[in-house]
Amino acid sequence: MPAVAKVSKAAQKRAAQDAKAKKEALEREQKAAAILAIIHDGFSLRTACEKVGVKAPTFVLWCSQNNDLAEQYAQARVACIDKIADDTIRIADEPVGTLINGGTDSGAVNKQRLQVDTRKWLLSKLAPKRFGDKLALVGGDDDDNPIRQSVDISPADAYKKMLNG
């Protein structure tokens, strides 16, 4: 009888460990879903993790261990970027307050400008292909290679021309 009792205690211990692991996995999934929802609403990863009570590096580790979670995080980031872009348009379209004398409140205008410019800058860093400035000098040929400049004069001749005008 004692051997049977040991086996059942070991089985109970394994069952308890399995139940604990399942509970932790479920809690992790719930926290990850909450973090993704907050990011989807336009908040940063750090802010979302603080609201849920998870450290950002822990969430990043979860993403590195779970490809589905990593894909969901990438989709949430795209949604966050779209939300920031929508907010930028909303802020720009808001009417500006007027003063008592009927004039435009320049302080409110500057505040709106700062809010829009900050979001535009952030968008250009978060999604440079979509919202960044493209600055490329190209030669105009089919390959759009950068413009190349060549000098066909020796330094001595260039110096003589500079002195003689």
DSSP file (Angstrom, degrees, kcal/mol; ACC not computed):
  #  RESIDUE AA STRUCTURE BP1 BP2  ACC     N-H-->O    O-->H-N    N-H-->O    O-->H-N    TCO  KAPPA ALPHA  PHI   PSI    X-CA   Y-CA   Z-CA
    1    1 A M     >        0   0    0      0, 0.0     4,-1.8     0, 0.0     3,-0.4   0.000 360.0 360.0 360.0 -39.3    0.0    0.0    0.0
    2    2 A P  H  >  +     0   0    0      0, 0.0     4,-1.9     0, 0.0     5,-0.1   0.856 360.0  55.6 -59.8 -33.8    2.7    2.6    0.7
    3    3 A A  H  > S+     0   0    0      1,-0.2     4,-1.9     2,-0.2     5,-0.1   0.880 107.0  50.1 -65.3 -37.4    4.0    2.5   -2.9
    4    4 A V  H  > S+     0   0    0     -3,-0.4     4,-2.3     1,-0.2    -1,-0.2   0.886 108.2  52.8 -67.0 -39.0    0.5    3.3   -4.2
    5    5 A A  H  X S+     0   0    0     -4,-1.8     4,-2.2     2,-0.2    -2,-0.2   0.887 108.4  50.6 -64.3 -39.4    0.3    6.2   -1.8
    6    6 A K  H  X S+     0   0    0     -4,-1.9     4,-2.6     2,-0.2     5,-0.2   0.914 110.0  49.8 -64.6 -42.5    3.6    7.6   -3.1
    7    7 A V  H  X S+     0   0    0     -4,-1.9     4,-2.7     1,-0.2    -2,-0.2   0.922 111.9  47.4 -63.4 -43.8    2.5    7.3   -6.7
    8    8 A S  H  X S+     0   0    0     -4,-2.3     4,-2.5     2,-0.2    -1,-0.2   0.870 111.5  50.6 -68.5 -34.6   -0.8    9.1   -6.0
    9    9 A K  H  X S+     0   0    0     -4,-2.2     4,-2.4     2,-0.2    -2,-0.2   0.910 112.3  47.3 -67.2 -40.2    1.0   11.8   -4.1
   10   10 A A  H  X S+     0   0    0     -4,-2.6     4,-2.5     2,-0.2    -2,-0.2   0.907 113.2  48.7 -65.4 -40.7    3.4   12.3   -7.0
   11   11 A A  H  X S+     0   0    0     -4,-2.7     4,-2.5     2,-0.2    -2,-0.2   0.894 111.3  50.0 -65.6 -39.0    0.5   12.3   -9.4
   12   12 A Q  H  X S+     0   0    0     -4,-2.5     4,-2.5     2,-0.2    -2,-0.2   0.900 110.0  50.6 -64.7 -39.9   -1.3   14.8   -7.2
   13   13 A K  H  X S+     0   0    0     -4,-2.4     4,-2.3     2,-0.2    -2,-0.2   0.927 112.3  46.6 -64.2 -44.4    1.9   17.0   -7.1
   14   14 A R  H  X S+     0   0    0     -4,-2.5     4,-2.7     2,-0.2    -2,-0.2   0.899 112.3  50.6 -63.2 -40.6    2.1   16.9  -10.9
   15   15 A A  H  X S+     0   0    0     -4,-2.5     4,-2.5     2,-0.2    -2,-0.2   0.897 110.5  49.3 -64.5 -40.2   -1.6   17.6  -11.3
   16   16 A A  H  X S+     0   0    0     -4,-2.5     4,-2.3     2,-0.2    -2,-0.2   0.899 112.1  48.4 -65.9 -40.0   -1.2   20.6   -9.0
   17   17 A Q  H  X S+     0   0    0     -4,-2.3     4,-2.6     2,-0.2    -2,-0.2   0.902 111.9  49.5 -66.2 -40.8    1.8   21.9  -11.0
   18   18 A D  H  X S+     0   0    0     -4,-2.7     4,-2.5     2,-0.2    -2,-0.2   0.911 111.2  49.3 -63.8 -42.3   -0.1   21.4  -14.2
   19   19 A A  H  X S+     0   0    0     -4,-2.5     4,-2.4     2,-0.2    -2,-0.2   0.902 111.9  48.8 -63.9 -40.7   -3.1   23.3  -12.8
   20   20 A K  H  X S+     0   0    0     -4,-2.3     4,-2.6     2,-0.2    -2,-0.2   0.914 111.4  49.4 -64.9 -42.7   -0.8   26.1  -11.6
   21   21 A A  H  X S+     0   0    0     -4,-2.6     4,-2.4     2,-0.2    -2,-0.2   0.900 111.7  48.9 -63.7 -40.8    0.9   26.3  -15.1
   22   22 A K  H  X S+     0   0    0     -4,-2.5     4,-2.4     2,-0.2    -2,-0.2   0.906 111.4  49.8 -64.4 -41.3   -2.5   26.4  -16.8
   23   23 A K  H  X S+     0   0    0     -4,-2.4     4,-2.5     2,-0.2    -2,-0.2   0.918 112.2  47.4 -63.7 -43.2   -3.7   29.2  -14.4
   24   24 A E  H  X S+     0   0    0     -4,-2.6     4,-2.5     2,-0.2    -2,-0.2   0.892 111.9  50.5 -64.9 -39.6   -0.5   31.2  -15.1
   25   25 A A  H  X S+     0   0    0     -4,-2.4     4,-2.4     2,-0.2    -2,-0.2   0.903 111.1  48.6 -65.1 -40.4   -0.8   30.7  -18.8
   26   26 A L  H  X S+     0   0    0     -4,-2.4     4,-2.4     2,-0.2    -2,-0.2   0.914 112.0  48.6 -65.0 -43.0   -4.4   31.9  -18.7
   27   27 A E  H  X S+     0   0    0     -4,-2.5     4,-2.7     2,-0.2    -2,-0.2   0.900 111.3  50.8 -62.7 -40.2   -3.5   34.9  -16.6
   28   28 A R  H  X S+     0   0    0     -4,-2.5     4,-2.8     2,-0.2    -2,-0.2   0.923 110.5  48.8 -63.5 -44.1   -0.7   35.7  -19.1
   29   29 A E  H  X S+     0   0    0     -4,-2.4     4,-2.4     2,-0.2    -2,-0.2   0.902 112.4  48.5 -62.1 -41.3   -3.1   35.5  -22.0
   30   30 A Q  H  X S+     0   0    0     -4,-2.4     4,-2.1     2,-0.2    -2,-0.2   0.916 113.6  46.2 -66.3 -42.9   -5.6   37.7  -20.3
   31   31 A K  H  X S+     0   0    0     -4,-2.7     4,-2.5     2,-0.2    -2,-0.2   0.908 112.6  50.4 -65.7 -41.2   -2.9   40.3  -19.4
   32   32 A A  H  X S+     0   0    0     -4,-2.8     4,-2.6     1,-0.2    -2,-0.2   0.906 110.5  49.8 -63.2 -41.0   -1.5   40.1  -23.0
   33   33 A A  H  X S+     0   0    0     -4,-2.4     4,-2.1     2,-0.2    -1,-0.2   0.898 111.2  49.2 -64.5 -39.3   -5.0   40.7  -24.4
   34   34 A A  H  X S+     0   0    0     -4,-2.1     4,-2.0     2,-0.2    -2,-0.2   0.909 111.3  49.4 -65.7 -41.4   -5.5   43.7  -22.1
   35   35 A I  H  X S+     0   0    0     -4,-2.5     4,-2.5     1,-0.2     5,-0.2   0.927 111.1  49.6 -62.4 -45.2   -2.1   45.2  -23.1
   36   36 A L  H  X S+     0   0    0     -4,-2.6     4,-2.5     1,-0.2    -1,-0.2   0.886 109.3  52.1 -62.2 -39.0   -3.0   44.7  -26.8
   37   37 A A  H  X S+     0   0    0     -4,-2.1     4,-1.1     2,-0.2    -1,-0.2   0.897 110.5  47.6 -64.8 -39.5   -6.3   46.4  -26.3
   38   38 A I  H  <>S+     0   0    0     -4,-2.0     5,-1.5     2,-0.2     3,-0.4   0.908 112.8  48.1 -68.8 -41.5   -4.8   49.4  -24.6
   39   39 A I  H ><5S+     0   0    0     -4,-2.5     3,-2.1     1,-0.2    -2,-0.2   0.906 107.0  57.4 -63.1 -40.6   -2.1   49.7  -27.4
   40   40 A H  H 3<5S+     0   0    0     -4,-2.5    -1,-0.2     1,-0.3    -2,-0.2   0.802  99.9  59.9 -59.2 -29.4   -4.9   49.4  -30.0
   41   41 A D  T 3<5S-     0   0    0     -4,-1.1    -1,-0.3    -3,-0.4    -2,-0.2   0.422 130.7 -90.9 -81.9   1.4   -6.5   52.5  -28.3
   42   42 A G  T < 5S+     0   0    0     -3,-2.1     2,-0.2     1,-0.3    -3,-0.2   0.577  83.5 128.8 106.3  10.9   -3.4   54.6  -29.1
   43   43 A F      < -     0   0    0     -5,-1.5    -1,-0.3     1,-0.1    37,-0.1  -0.628  58.6-105.5 -98.4 158.9   -1.2   54.1  -26.0
   44   44 A S     >  -     0   0    0     -2,-0.2     4,-2.5     1,-0.1     5,-0.2  -0.277  29.6-109.8 -75.8 165.7    2.4   53.2  -25.9
   45   45 A L  H  > S+     0   0    0      1,-0.2     4,-2.8     2,-0.2     5,-0.2   0.915 119.1  52.4 -60.8 -43.8    3.6   49.7  -24.8
   46   46 A R  H  > S+     0   0    0      1,-0.2     4,-2.2     2,-0.2    -1,-0.2   0.928 111.4  45.5 -60.1 -46.2    5.1   51.1  -21.6
   47   47 A T  H  > S+     0   0    0      2,-0.2     4,-2.2     1,-0.2    -1,-0.2   0.915 113.4  50.0 -63.8 -43.9    1.8   52.8  -20.7
   48   48 A A  H  X S+     0   0    0     -4,-2.5     4,-1.5     1,-0.2    -2,-0.2   0.917 111.5  48.1 -61.9 -43.9   -0.2   49.7  -21.5
   49   49 A C  H  X>S+     0   0    0     -4,-2.8     5,-2.5     1,-0.2     4,-2.0   0.890 109.9  52.3 -65.7 -38.9    2.1   47.5  -19.5
   50   50 A E  H  <5S+     0   0    0     -4,-2.2    -1,-0.2    -5,-0.2    -2,-0.2   0.902 108.2  51.6 -62.4 -40.4    1.9   49.9  -16.5
   51   51 A K  H  <5S+     0   0    0     -4,-2.2    -1,-0.2     1,-0.2    -2,-0.2   0.837 116.3  39.9 -65.5 -32.5   -1.9   49.9  -16.6
   52   52 A V  H  <5S-     0   0    0     -4,-1.5    -1,-0.2     2,-0.2    -2,-0.2   0.700 113.5-114.6 -90.5 -21.7   -2.0   46.1  -16.6
   53   53 A G  T  <5S+     0   0    0     -4,-2.0     2,-0.4     1,-0.3    -3,-0.2   0.774  74.0 121.6  92.6  29.2    0.8   45.6  -14.1
   54   54 A V      < -     0   0    0     -5,-2.5    -1,-0.3    -6,-0.1     2,-0.2  -0.963  64.1-117.2-122.9 140.8    3.4   43.9  -16.3
   55   55 A K    >>  -     0   0    0     -2,-0.4     4,-1.7     1,-0.1     3,-0.6  -0.558  23.8-124.8 -75.8 142.5    6.8   45.1  -17.1
   56   56 A A  H 3> S+     0   0    0      1,-0.3     4,-2.4    -2,-0.2     5,-0.2   0.878 109.7  54.7 -57.7 -42.4    7.4   46.0  -20.8
   57   57 A P  H 3> S+     0   0    0      0, 0.0     4,-2.1     0, 0.0    -1,-0.3   0.854 105.7  54.6 -61.5 -31.1   10.4   43.7  -21.1
   58   58 A T  H <> S+     0   0    0     -3,-0.6     4,-2.3     2,-0.2    -2,-0.2   0.923 108.5  47.6 -65.5 -43.5    8.3   40.8  -19.8
   59   59 A F  H  X S+     0   0    0     -4,-1.7     4,-2.2     2,-0.2    -1,-0.2   0.906 110.7  51.4 -64.1 -40.3    5.7   41.5  -22.5
   60   60 A V  H  X S+     0   0    0     -4,-2.4     4,-2.0     1,-0.2    -1,-0.2   0.885 108.8  52.0 -63.1 -38.3    8.4   41.7  -25.2
   61   61 A L  H  X S+     0   0    0     -4,-2.1     4,-1.4     2,-0.2    -2,-0.2   0.918 107.4  52.1 -62.6 -43.9    9.7   38.3  -23.9
   62   62 A W  H  X S+     0   0    0     -4,-2.3     4,-1.1     1,-0.2     3,-0.3   0.915 109.3  50.4 -57.2 -43.0    6.2   36.8  -24.2
   63   63 A C  H  < S+     0   0    0     -4,-2.2     7,-0.4     1,-0.2     3,-0.4   0.876 107.7  52.6 -64.6 -37.1    6.1   38.1  -27.8
   64   64 A S  H  < S+     0   0    0     -4,-2.0    -1,-0.2     1,-0.2    -2,-0.2   0.770 113.5  44.6 -70.1 -23.6    9.5   36.5  -28.6
   65   65 A Q  H  < S+     0   0    0     -4,-1.4     2,-0.4    -3,-0.3    -1,-0.2   0.602 115.6  48.1 -93.0 -13.1    8.2   33.2  -27.3
   66   66 A N     X  -     0   0    0     -4,-1.1     4,-2.2    -3,-0.4    -1,-0.2  -0.924  59.5-167.4-135.8 107.1    4.8   33.3  -29.0
   67   67 A N  H  > S+     0   0    0     -2,-0.4     4,-2.3     1,-0.2     5,-0.2   0.851  91.3  55.1 -63.9 -35.4    4.6   34.1  -32.7
   68   68 A D  H  > S+     0   0    0      2,-0.2     4,-2.3     1,-0.2    -1,-0.2   0.918 109.4  47.1 -63.9 -42.5    0.8   34.6  -32.6
   69   69 A L  H  > S+     0   0    0      2,-0.2     4,-2.5     1,-0.2    -2,-0.2   0.894 110.4  52.9 -65.3 -39.4    1.2   37.2  -29.8
   70   70 A A  H  X S+     0   0    0     -4,-2.2     4,-2.2    -7,-0.4    -2,-0.2   0.900 110.1  48.1 -62.7 -40.4    4.0   38.9  -31.7
   71   71 A E  H  X S+     0   0    0     -4,-2.3     4,-2.2     2,-0.2    -2,-0.2   0.906 111.5  49.7 -66.3 -41.4    1.7   39.2  -34.8
   72   72 A Q  H  X S+     0   0    0     -4,-2.3     4,-2.3     1,-0.2    -2,-0.2   0.879 110.0  51.6 -64.4 -37.2   -1.1   40.5  -32.7
   73   73 A Y  H  X S+     0   0    0     -4,-2.5     4,-2.3     2,-0.2    -2,-0.2   0.908 108.4  51.0 -65.3 -42.0    1.3   43.1  -31.2
   74   74 A A  H  X S+     0   0    0     -4,-2.2     4,-1.9     1,-0.2    -2,-0.2   0.904 111.4  48.1 -62.1 -40.9    2.4   44.2  -34.7
   75   75 A Q  H  X S+     0   0    0     -4,-2.2     4,-2.2     1,-0.2    -1,-0.2   0.887 110.2  51.6 -66.3 -38.7   -1.3   44.6  -35.6
   76   76 A A  H  X S+     0   0    0     -4,-2.3     4,-2.4     1,-0.2    -2,-0.2   0.877 107.6  53.2 -65.6 -36.7   -2.0   46.6  -32.5
   77   77 A R  H  X S+     0   0    0     -4,-2.3     4,-2.5     2,-0.2    -1,-0.2   0.905 108.2  49.6 -64.0 -41.1    0.9   48.9  -33.2
   78   78 A V  H  X S+     0   0    0     -4,-1.9     4,-2.3     2,-0.2    -2,-0.2   0.918 111.9  48.4 -62.9 -42.9   -0.5   49.6  -36.7
   79   79 A A  H  X S+     0   0    0     -4,-2.2     4,-2.2     2,-0.2    -2,-0.2   0.883 110.3  52.2 -64.3 -37.9   -3.8   50.3  -35.1
   80   80 A C  H  X S+     0   0    0     -4,-2.4     4,-2.3     2,-0.2    -2,-0.2   0.914 109.4  48.9 -63.1 -43.6   -2.1   52.6  -32.6
   81   81 A I  H  X S+     0   0    0     -4,-2.5     4,-2.2     1,-0.2    -2,-0.2   0.906 110.9  50.2 -63.8 -41.8   -0.4   54.5  -35.4
   82   82 A D  H  X S+     0   0    0     -4,-2.3     4,-2.5     2,-0.2    -1,-0.2   0.883 109.2  52.5 -63.2 -37.4   -3.7   54.9  -37.2
   83   83 A K  H  X S+     0   0    0     -4,-2.2     4,-2.6     2,-0.2    -2,-0.2   0.905 108.7  49.6 -64.7 -41.9   -5.3   56.2  -34.0
   84   84 A I  H  X S+     0   0    0     -4,-2.3     4,-2.0     2,-0.2    -2,-0.2   0.904 111.2  49.8 -63.9 -40.5   -2.5   58.8  -33.6
   85   85 A A  H  X S+     0   0    0     -4,-2.2     4,-1.9     2,-0.2    -2,-0.2   0.915 111.2  48.9 -63.9 -42.7   -3.0   59.8  -37.3
   86   86 A D  H  X S+     0   0    0     -4,-2.5     4,-2.5     1,-0.2    -2,-0.2   0.905 110.1  51.7 -62.6 -41.3   -6.8   60.1  -36.7
   87   87 A D  H  X S+     0   0    0     -4,-2.6     4,-2.7     1,-0.2     5,-0.2   0.877 106.0  55.7 -62.7 -36.8   -6.1   62.2  -33.6
   88   88 A T  H  X S+     0   0    0     -4,-2.0     4,-2.2     2,-0.2    -1,-0.2   0.923 110.5  44.1 -61.7 -44.7   -3.9   64.5  -35.6
   89   89 A I  H  X S+     0   0    0     -4,-1.9     4,-2.0     2,-0.2    -2,-0.2   0.910 112.8  52.1 -66.5 -42.0   -6.6   65.2  -38.1
   90   90 A R  H  X S+     0   0    0     -4,-2.5     4,-0.9     2,-0.2    -2,-0.2   0.921 111.3  46.6 -60.7 -44.5   -9.2   65.7  -35.3
   91   91 A I  H >< S+     0   0    0     -4,-2.7     3,-0.7     1,-0.2    -1,-0.2   0.920 112.2  50.3 -64.2 -43.8   -7.0   68.2  -33.5
   92   92 A A  H 3< S+     0   0    0     -4,-2.2    -1,-0.2     1,-0.2    -2,-0.2   0.835 112.1  48.4 -64.1 -31.8   -6.3   70.1  -36.7
   93   93 A D  H 3< S+     0   0    0     -4,-2.0    -1,-0.2    -5,-0.1    -2,-0.2   0.579  85.3 109.3 -86.8  -9.9  -10.0   70.3  -37.5
   94   94 A E  S << S-     0   0    0     -4,-0.9     2,-0.1    -3,-0.7    18,-0.0  -0.419  77.8-110.4 -66.1 138.3  -11.1   71.5  -34.1
   95   95 A P        -     0   0    0      0, 0.0     2,-0.3     0, 0.0    -1,-0.1  -0.415  31.3-121.9 -67.6 146.6  -12.3   75.1  -34.1
   96   96 A V        -     0   0    0      1,-0.1    10,-0.1    -2,-0.1    13,-0.0  -0.686  29.2-106.9 -90.5 141.8  -10.0   77.4  -32.2
   97   97 A G        -     0   0    0     -2,-0.3     8,-2.3     8,-0.1     2,-0.3  -0.201  30.0-136.7 -64.6 157.0  -11.4   79.4  -29.4
   98   98 A T  B     -A  104   0A   0      6,-0.2     6,-0.2     1,-0.1     5,-0.1  -0.815  13.6-118.6-114.4 157.1  -12.1   83.1  -29.7
   99   99 A L    >   -     0   0    0      4,-3.4     3,-1.7    -2,-0.3     6,-0.1  -0.295  36.8 -96.6 -84.3 174.1  -11.4   85.9  -27.3
  100  100 A I  T 3  S+     0   0    0      1,-0.3    -1,-0.1     2,-0.1    -2,-0.0   0.853 125.7  54.3 -60.7 -35.7  -14.0   88.2  -25.6
  101  101 A N  T 3  S-     0   0    0      1,-0.1    -1,-0.3     2,-0.0     3,-0.1   0.433 123.8-103.8 -81.4   2.8  -13.4   90.8  -28.3
  102  102 A G  S <  S+     0   0    0     -3,-1.7    -2,-0.1     1,-0.3    -1,-0.1   0.368  79.4 130.3  94.4  -5.1  -14.1   88.3  -31.1
  103  103 A G        -     0   0    0      1,-0.1    -4,-3.4    -5,-0.1    -1,-0.3  -0.312  66.4 -92.2 -79.2 165.3  -10.4   87.7  -32.1
  104  104 A T  B     -A   98   0A   0     -6,-0.2     2,-0.9    -3,-0.1    -6,-0.2  -0.588  35.9-118.5 -78.9 137.4   -8.7   84.4  -32.4
  105  105 A D     >  -     0   0    0     -8,-2.3     4,-1.9    -2,-0.3     3,-0.3  -0.660  24.9-167.3 -77.7 104.0   -6.9   83.0  -29.4
  106  106 A S  H  > S+     0   0    0     -2,-0.9     4,-2.5     1,-0.2     5,-0.2   0.812  85.2  58.9 -66.8 -29.1   -3.3   82.8  -30.6
  107  107 A G  H  > S+     0   0    0      2,-0.2     4,-2.1     1,-0.2    -1,-0.2   0.910 107.0  46.7 -64.0 -41.5   -2.4   80.7  -27.5
  108  108 A A  H  > S+     0   0    0     -3,-0.3     4,-2.5     2,-0.2    -2,-0.2   0.877 111.0  52.5 -67.1 -37.8   -4.9   78.1  -28.5
  109  109 A V  H  X S+     0   0    0     -4,-1.9     4,-2.5     2,-0.2    -2,-0.2   0.937 110.8  46.9 -62.6 -46.1   -3.7   78.2  -32.1
  110  110 A N  H  X S+     0   0    0     -4,-2.5     4,-2.5     1,-0.2    -2,-0.2   0.877 110.7  52.7 -64.3 -37.4   -0.1   77.6  -31.0
  111  111 A K  H  X S+     0   0    0     -4,-2.1     4,-2.4     2,-0.2    -1,-0.2   0.937 111.0  46.4 -63.6 -45.6   -1.2   74.8  -28.7
  112  112 A Q  H  X S+     0   0    0     -4,-2.5     4,-2.7     1,-0.2     5,-0.2   0.911 111.8  51.5 -61.9 -42.1   -3.0   73.0  -31.5
  113  113 A R  H  X S+     0   0    0     -4,-2.5     4,-2.9     1,-0.2     5,-0.2   0.917 110.6  48.4 -61.4 -43.5   -0.1   73.5  -33.8
  114  114 A L  H  X S+     0   0    0     -4,-2.5     4,-2.5     2,-0.2    -1,-0.2   0.902 111.5  49.9 -64.1 -41.4    2.3   72.0  -31.2
  115  115 A Q  H  X S+     0   0    0     -4,-2.4     4,-2.0     2,-0.2    -2,-0.2   0.928 114.5  43.8 -63.5 -44.7   -0.1   69.0  -30.7
  116  116 A V  H  X S+     0   0    0     -4,-2.7     4,-2.6     2,-0.2    -2,-0.2   0.932 114.7  48.8 -66.3 -45.9   -0.3   68.4  -34.4
  117  117 A D  H  X S+     0   0    0     -4,-2.9     4,-2.4    -5,-0.2    -2,-0.2   0.888 110.3  51.7 -63.1 -39.2    3.4   68.9  -35.0
  118  118 A T  H  X S+     0   0    0     -4,-2.5     4,-2.4    -5,-0.2    -1,-0.2   0.925 112.5  45.2 -62.7 -44.6    4.3   66.5  -32.1
  119  119 A R  H  X S+     0   0    0     -4,-2.0     4,-2.8     2,-0.2    -2,-0.2   0.884 111.8  52.2 -68.0 -38.3    2.0   63.8  -33.5
  120  120 A K  H  X S+     0   0    0     -4,-2.6     4,-2.1     2,-0.2    -2,-0.2   0.921 111.3  47.4 -62.6 -42.8    3.3   64.3  -37.0
  121  121 A W  H  X S+     0   0    0     -4,-2.4     4,-1.2     2,-0.2    -2,-0.2   0.932 112.5  49.1 -63.5 -45.5    6.9   63.9  -35.8
  122  122 A L  H >X S+     0   0    0     -4,-2.4     4,-2.7     1,-0.2     3,-0.5   0.916 110.6  50.5 -61.8 -43.1    6.0   60.8  -33.8
  123  123 A L  H 3X S+     0   0    0     -4,-2.8     4,-2.7     1,-0.2     8,-0.4   0.881 105.9  56.0 -61.3 -38.1    4.3   59.3  -36.8
  124  124 A S  H 3< S+     0   0    0     -4,-2.1    -1,-0.2     7,-0.2    -2,-0.2   0.781 113.7  41.2 -66.9 -24.6    7.3   59.9  -38.9
  125  125 A K  H << S+     0   0    0     -4,-1.2    -2,-0.2    -3,-0.5    -1,-0.2   0.838 117.9  44.7 -88.4 -37.4    9.4   58.0  -36.4
  126  126 A L  H  < S+     0   0    0     -4,-2.7    -2,-0.2     1,-0.2    -3,-0.2   0.857 134.1  15.0 -75.8 -35.3    7.0   55.1  -35.8
  127  127 A A    >X> +     0   0    0     -4,-2.7     4,-3.1    -5,-0.2     3,-0.6  -0.583  69.1 166.6-138.9  72.7    6.0   54.6  -39.4
  128  128 A P  H 3>5S+     0   0    0      0, 0.0     4,-1.4     0, 0.0    -1,-0.1   0.810  76.9  56.3 -63.6 -30.1    8.6   56.3  -41.6
  129  129 A K  H 345S+     0   0    0      1,-0.2    -5,-0.1     2,-0.2    -2,-0.0   0.857 119.0  32.1 -69.4 -32.4    7.5   54.6  -44.8
  130  130 A R  H <45S+     0   0    0     -3,-0.6    -1,-0.2    -7,-0.2    -6,-0.1   0.860 139.3  14.2 -89.9 -40.0    3.9   55.8  -44.4
  131  131 A F  H  <5S+     0   0    0     -4,-3.1    -7,-0.2    -8,-0.4    -2,-0.2   0.428  98.3 103.7-122.1  -1.4    4.4   59.2  -42.7
  132  132 A G  S  <<S-     0   0    0     -4,-1.4     2,-0.4    -5,-0.5    -7,-0.1  -0.405  75.2-103.4 -83.0 161.3    8.1   60.1  -43.0
  133  133 A D        -     0   0    0     -2,-0.1     2,-0.7     2,-0.0    -1,-0.1  -0.678  29.2-143.3 -80.8 132.6    9.5   62.6  -45.4
  134  134 A K        +     0   0    0     -2,-0.4     2,-0.6     2,-0.0    -5,-0.0  -0.881  22.2 177.2 -99.7 117.3   11.2   61.1  -48.4
  135  135 A L        +     0   0    0     -2,-0.7     2,-0.4     2,-0.0    -2,-0.0  -0.903  16.8 145.3-122.5 101.1   14.2   63.0  -49.4
  136  136 A A        -     0   0    0     -2,-0.6     2,-0.7     2,-0.0    -2,-0.0  -0.984  37.3-148.5-140.7 127.2   16.1   61.5  -52.3
  137  137 A L        -     0   0    0     -2,-0.4    10,-0.7    10,-0.1     2,-0.3  -0.848  28.9-176.9 -92.7 120.5   17.9   63.2  -55.1
  138  138 A V  B     -B  146   0B   0     -2,-0.7     7,-0.1     8,-0.2     6,-0.0  -0.837  35.2-126.8-122.7 158.5   17.6   61.0  -58.1
  139  139 A G        -     0   0    0      6,-3.1     3,-0.1    -2,-0.3    -1,-0.1   0.602  44.2-119.0 -79.7 -12.4   19.0   61.2  -61.6
  140  140 A G  S    S+     0   0    0      1,-0.3     2,-0.1     5,-0.2    -1,-0.1   0.448  71.9 123.9  89.7  -0.9   15.7   60.8  -63.4
  141  141 A D  S >  S-     0   0    0      4,-0.2     3,-1.3     1,-0.1    -1,-0.3  -0.290  81.2 -91.1 -85.1 179.5   16.6   57.6  -65.2
  142  142 A D  T 3  S+     0   0    0      1,-0.3    -1,-0.1     2,-0.1    -2,-0.0   0.817 126.4  50.3 -61.8 -32.5   14.6   54.4  -65.0
  143  143 A D  T 3  S-     0   0    0      2,-0.0    -1,-0.3     1,-0.0     0, 0.0   0.610  98.7-137.4 -82.2 -10.9   16.7   53.1  -62.1
  144  144 A D    <   +     0   0    0     -3,-1.3    -2,-0.1     1,-0.2     3,-0.1   0.905  36.5 177.6  51.9  46.1   16.3   56.3  -60.1
  145  145 A N        -     0   0    0      1,-0.1    -6,-3.1    -7,-0.1    -4,-0.2  -0.449  37.1 -90.9 -74.0 151.6   19.9   56.2  -59.1
  146  146 A P  B     -B  138   0B   0      0, 0.0    -8,-0.2     0, 0.0     2,-0.2  -0.259  50.5 -93.2 -60.5 151.4   21.2   59.0  -57.0
  147  147 A I        -     0   0    0    -10,-0.7     2,-0.4    -3,-0.1   -10,-0.1  -0.454  42.1-153.8 -66.6 133.7   22.7   62.0  -58.9
  148  148 A R        -     0   0    0     -2,-0.2     2,-0.5    -3,-0.1    -1,-0.0  -0.899   3.7-156.6-112.1 141.9   26.5   61.6  -59.3
  149  149 A Q        -     0   0    0     -2,-0.4     2,-0.4     2,-0.0    -2,-0.0  -0.956  10.4-175.5-119.3 134.3   28.8   64.5  -59.7
  150  150 A S        -     0   0    0     -2,-0.5     2,-0.5     2,-0.0    -2,-0.0  -0.971  15.2-146.5-130.1 147.2   32.2   64.3  -61.3
  151  151 A V        -     0   0    0     -2,-0.4    -2,-0.0     1,-0.1     0, 0.0  -0.950   7.6-171.2-114.6 125.9   34.9   66.9  -61.7
  152  152 A D        +     0   0    0     -2,-0.5     2,-0.4     2,-0.1    -1,-0.1  -0.193  58.1  88.5-108.8  40.5   37.0   66.8  -64.9
  153  153 A I  S    S-     0   0    0      4,-0.0    -2,-0.1     3,-0.0     0, 0.0  -0.996  74.4-120.0-137.5 141.5   39.6   69.4  -63.9
  154  154 A S     >  -     0   0    0     -2,-0.4     4,-2.4     1,-0.1     5,-0.2  -0.416  27.5-115.1 -76.9 156.4   42.9   68.9  -62.0
  155  155 A P  H  > S+     0   0    0      0, 0.0     4,-2.1     0, 0.0     5,-0.1   0.865 116.5  54.2 -59.4 -35.8   43.4   70.7  -58.8
  156  156 A A  H  > S+     0   0    0      2,-0.2     4,-2.0     1,-0.2     5,-0.1   0.919 110.1  45.9 -65.9 -42.9   46.2   72.8  -60.3
  157  157 A D  H  > S+     0   0    0      1,-0.2     4,-2.4     2,-0.2    -1,-0.2   0.882 111.3  53.0 -66.9 -37.5   44.0   73.9  -63.2
  158  158 A A  H  X S+     0   0    0     -4,-2.4     4,-1.9     1,-0.2    -1,-0.2   0.890 108.8  49.7 -63.8 -39.3   41.2   74.7  -60.7
  159  159 A Y  H  X S+     0   0    0     -4,-2.1     4,-2.0     2,-0.2    -2,-0.2   0.900 110.4  49.9 -66.8 -40.8   43.6   76.9  -58.7
  160  160 A K  H  X S+     0   0    0     -4,-2.0     4,-2.5     1,-0.2     5,-0.2   0.912 111.0  49.3 -63.4 -42.7   44.8   78.7  -61.8
  161  161 A K  H  X S+     0   0    0     -4,-2.4     4,-1.6     1,-0.2    -1,-0.2   0.878 109.5  52.6 -64.1 -36.8   41.2   79.4  -62.8
  162  162 A M  H  < S+     0   0    0     -4,-1.9    -1,-0.2     1,-0.2    -2,-0.2   0.900 113.1  43.4 -66.9 -39.5   40.3   80.7  -59.4
  163  163 A L  H  < S+     0   0    0     -4,-2.0    -2,-0.2     1,-0.2    -1,-0.2   0.874 120.4  40.3 -73.2 -36.9   43.3   83.1  -59.4
  164  164 A N  H  <        0   0    0     -4,-2.5    -2,-0.2    -5,-0.2    -1,-0.2   0.600 360.0 360.0 -89.6 -12.4   42.7   84.3  -62.9
  165  165 A G     <        0   0    0     -4,-1.6    -3,-0.2    -5,-0.2    -4,-0.1   0.462 360.0 360.0  85.7 360.0   38.9   84.5  -62.7
